[in-house]
Amino acid sequence: MSLSEEEVQFSDENSDESPLSSSPEYETEHESDGAFASPSASEDDDVAAAFAEEPLADAEWTAQFLRSVSYHKFTRLVYGRTGNTRIPLPACAYSVIRKQFPINKDENYVGFELDDD
């Protein structure tokens, strides 16, 4: 079914009769509670202190996290999805991952442990 040109009414959005031109003007509201205020020097120090407590700022935590991710990704690459099945990795994989992401001197390496289930 096609419509003739008389049946179709086009409106020019730029004309004065356009419904868009008759919309009310809105005022922009400004936040007054300081949510967008620039931080002061003392607030910069607080932000830096908070970041120092972040896990990513801790090199030992980061190395442990990256070791864990590396073990997981290596297992997925070699064995595919294993679900809850735990598979020991080859010793060469452990040594390369531990060399890349070293263990803290005070930390003892536990190694693979079977679930007691």
C-alpha positions in Angstrom: 0.0 0.0 0.0 1.5 3.3 -1.0 0.6 6.7 0.1 0.2 9.7 -2.2 2.1 12.9 -1.5 -1.2 14.6 -0.3 -1.7 11.9 2.4 1.9 12.3 3.7 2.5 15.4 5.7 6.1 16.5 6.1 7.1 19.0 8.7 10.1 21.2 8.5 11.9 20.9 11.8 13.5 24.4 11.3 10.2 26.2 10.7 8.5 28.3 13.4 5.4 26.1 13.4 7.5 23.0 14.2 6.6 21.3 17.6 10.3 21.3 18.3 10.6 25.0 18.1 7.7 25.5 20.6 9.3 23.4 23.3 10.0 25.3 26.6 13.5 26.5 27.4 15.0 24.5 30.3 17.5 25.9 32.7 20.6 24.0 33.6 20.8 23.1 37.3 24.1 23.4 39.0 25.3 21.1 41.8 25.8 23.1 45.0 26.9 20.3 47.3 30.5 20.3 46.1 30.2 17.0 44.2 31.9 18.5 41.2 34.3 20.9 43.0 38.0 20.6 42.4 39.9 18.8 45.1 42.1 20.7 47.5 45.7 19.8 48.2 44.8 17.9 51.4 42.2 15.9 49.4 44.9 14.9 46.9 47.0 13.6 49.8 44.0 11.6 51.0 43.5 10.1 47.5 47.2 9.2 47.3 47.1 7.5 50.7 44.0 5.6 49.7 45.7 4.3 46.6 48.7 3.2 48.7 46.3 0.8 50.4 44.9 -0.5 47.1 45.8 -4.1 46.3 47.4 -3.1 42.9 49.8 -0.8 44.8 51.1 -3.9 46.7 53.7 -5.6 44.5 53.5 -8.9 46.5 49.7 -9.1 46.1 50.0 -8.3 42.4 52.6 -11.0 41.9 50.5 -13.6 43.7 47.4 -12.6 41.7 49.2 -12.8 38.4 50.7 -16.2 39.4 47.2 -17.4 40.1 45.8 -16.1 36.8 48.8 -17.6 34.9 48.2 -21.1 36.4 44.6 -20.8 35.5 45.2 -19.6 31.9 47.9 -22.3 31.4 45.6 -25.0 32.5 42.8 -23.7 30.3 45.2 -23.6 27.3 46.6 -27.1 27.8 43.5 -29.0 29.1 40.6 -26.8 28.1 37.7 -26.3 30.5 38.1 -28.5 33.5 35.2 -27.4 35.7 35.9 -28.3 39.3 38.6 -30.9 38.4 42.0 -29.9 39.5 45.0 -31.0 37.4 48.6 -30.6 38.5 50.7 -28.7 36.0 54.1 -29.7 34.7 57.1 -28.6 36.9 58.4 -26.5 34.0 55.2 -24.5 33.9 55.4 -23.8 37.7 59.1 -22.8 37.4 58.5 -20.4 34.5 55.5 -18.8 36.2 57.3 -18.4 39.5 60.3 -16.9 37.8 58.1 -14.4 36.0 56.1 -13.5 39.1 58.5 -14.2 42.1 57.3 -15.4 45.5 58.1 -13.3 48.6 61.1 -14.7 50.5 59.0 -15.1 53.6 56.3 -17.1 51.7 56.5 -20.8 51.5 55.5 -22.4 48.2 52.7 -24.9 49.0 52.3 -26.5 45.6 49.4 -28.6 44.3 47.0 -29.9 46.9 44.1 -32.4 46.3 40.7 -31.5 47.6 39.6 -33.4 50.6 36.1 -34.0 49.2 
